[in-house]
Amino acid sequence: MKHKHIKNFDCLDFKSKIQGKIYNETKKMTHQEEIDYYIKKARNGFFNESRKQILLHVELKPPKLKINGNMKIQVQE
């Protein structure tokens, strides 16, 4: 996949502007309101559809572990 190169893009300036925007949106919120804000952003944000597709294809199971005679933990496939 080839990425588009953006000339004269200032990453630190971009980051600072986004952080300022988030700060202005959350500065008068209670702790719970701030948590809800971030949950809502994560659910409705730019990467949400990609995240859903990944979760549909990933089977979330804990690994099977085996402890051998030397008390070393091994992951069984």
C-alpha positions in Angstrom: 0.0 0.0 0.0 1.5 3.3 -1.0 0.9 6.3 1.3 0.3 9.8 -0.1 3.0 12.2 0.9 1.8 15.6 2.1 4.3 18.3 1.6 4.8 20.9 4.3 2.8 18.9 6.8 3.8 19.8 10.4 2.9 16.8 12.6 3.5 18.6 15.9 1.4 21.6 14.9 -1.4 19.2 13.8 -1.1 17.3 17.1 -1.2 20.5 19.1 -4.4 21.7 17.3 -6.2 18.4 17.9 -5.2 18.4 21.6 -6.4 22.0 21.9 -9.7 21.0 20.4 -10.2 18.1 22.7 -9.2 20.2 25.7 -11.8 22.8 24.8 -14.5 20.2 24.4 -13.7 18.5 27.7 -12.4 21.2 30.1 -15.7 21.7 31.9 -16.7 18.1 32.1 -16.9 15.9 35.2 -14.7 12.8 35.3 -17.7 10.6 34.3 -18.7 12.9 31.4 -15.1 12.8 30.1 -15.1 9.0 30.2 -18.4 9.0 28.3 -17.0 11.5 25.8 -14.0 9.2 25.0 -16.2 6.1 24.8 -18.6 7.9 22.4 -15.6 9.1 20.3 -14.2 5.6 20.1 -17.5 4.1 19.1 -18.3 6.7 16.5 -14.9 7.7 15.4 -12.9 7.3 12.2 -11.5 3.9 12.9 -14.7 2.3 14.3 -15.7 0.4 11.1 -12.2 -1.0 10.8 -12.2 -2.0 14.5 -15.5 -3.8 14.0 -14.2 -5.8 11.0 -11.1 -6.8 12.9 -13.1 -8.0 15.9 -15.4 -10.0 13.7 -12.4 -12.0 12.4 -10.5 -12.3 15.7 -11.4 -15.1 18.0 -10.8 -13.8 21.5 -9.7 -16.9 23.6 -7.1 -17.0 26.3 -4.1 -19.1 25.4 -3.7 -22.6 26.7 -0.8 -22.7 29.2 1.3 -25.6 30.4 3.7 -25.5 33.3 6.6 -27.9 32.8 8.7 -29.7 35.5 11.0 -26.7 35.7 8.1 -24.4 36.6 8.4 -22.7 33.2 5.2 -21.6 31.5 4.7 -22.7 27.9 1.9 -21.6 25.5 0.3 -24.6 23.8 -0.9 -24.1 20.2 
